[in-house]
Amino acid sequence: MIRGVFSFTGEMQEVIVRENELLFFDVGSGMMTSIDGINLKKSGCIKQFPDLEGDDDWKKKTIERFKEKIKEYKTEMEKMNYVKEELKKVGYKPEYWQRVGFRNQRFK
């Protein structure tokens, strides 16, 4: 299991990668959710997947595509690096990551 911490407009967000499962934890509110429960902006999803414009199930299809993409990576660290790069694109600042049982390390 790997935990990554990101900041966005002064708020901290944690991402936990456990095998093929992703969990998102908002430190400020104390809320944890899987990829199925995160808030997605339609404009961002359409920018990533233009073929979903006008599709009523855009959110469900975006989440399914994201899950399939995560499964392509073999290790938890590869998955965390993918998530890090995707979050950087939308303004999140990677702070540090931690493998269970080890100290925090700054993202490179």
N, C-alpha and C positions, 0 to 999 in steps of 0.2 A: 504494500500500500504506500502510495506517495501522496503527500499533501502539498499543494501550492497555494501561496498567499499572494493576492493581487490587490492593488488599491485603485480606486476610481472616485474622483471628486471627494477625497477625504474619507471614504468608506472602505472598509476591508471586506474582501470576498475570498473565501477559501474554496479550492477545488480539490476534491479527493478522488484519486484514481485507484480503484481496486479491481484488478483484472480487467474485464470489459465494462465495468460499471463506473459511472461518473456521478459524483454527488457534489452539489453546490451548497455552500453554507455562507449565509450573510451574517457576519459577526455582529453588526449593529442590531439587527432584529432578532437574532438567534434562530432564524428559520433555516431549515435544511430541506433540500429537495433533490430529486433525481433530474435527469435531463428532461423528463416528461413534464415537469412542473415549472420549468424556468419561463420567464417572460421573454418573448421574442418580439422584435419590431418587424412589422410586415415589410417595411421599406428595406431593411437590412437583409432579410431573407430573399426578397425579390432581386436585390443586387447580387447576392451570392448564386441564386438559382433563378435566372430570368424566365425559365419555362413555367414557373409556378404563378406568374402574374395572371390574375383572373381566376385562379383555382381556389375554390372554397376550402379545400383541405390543405392549404399551404403550410400551416403550422405542423400538422401531423406528418406531412411528407418531408418537411425540413428536418424534423427530429429523427425520422427514420433514416434519412441520408446521412445525418451526423453520426448516428449509431453505427451504420455500416462503415463509415470512414474510420471510426475509432477501432473497429475490429480488424482493419487492415494492418495496424501496427502491432508488432509482436510483444514489445516490452512495455511495462508501465511508464518508464521514463520517456520512451518515444511518444506515447499517448499524451503525457504531460507537456512535452515540448510542442506537440501539435496544438493543444489547448492554449498554451502560452502564446503561440504565434497568432492564433485566431483572436484571442482577447486583446492582444496588442493592437490589432487592426481597428478595434472599436474603442480605443482609448484607455484600456486598463494598463496599469504599470506593474510588471512582474516584480515582486519583492523578494521572496525566498521560497525554497522548497525543502521538504523534509521527508526522508524515507523513514519508516517506522523503526525506532530504536537508535536512530542516528541524530546528530545535531543538525540544526537548520543550516542551509547553504544558500548563498545568493544565487539568483539566476544569472547565467552568463549572457 
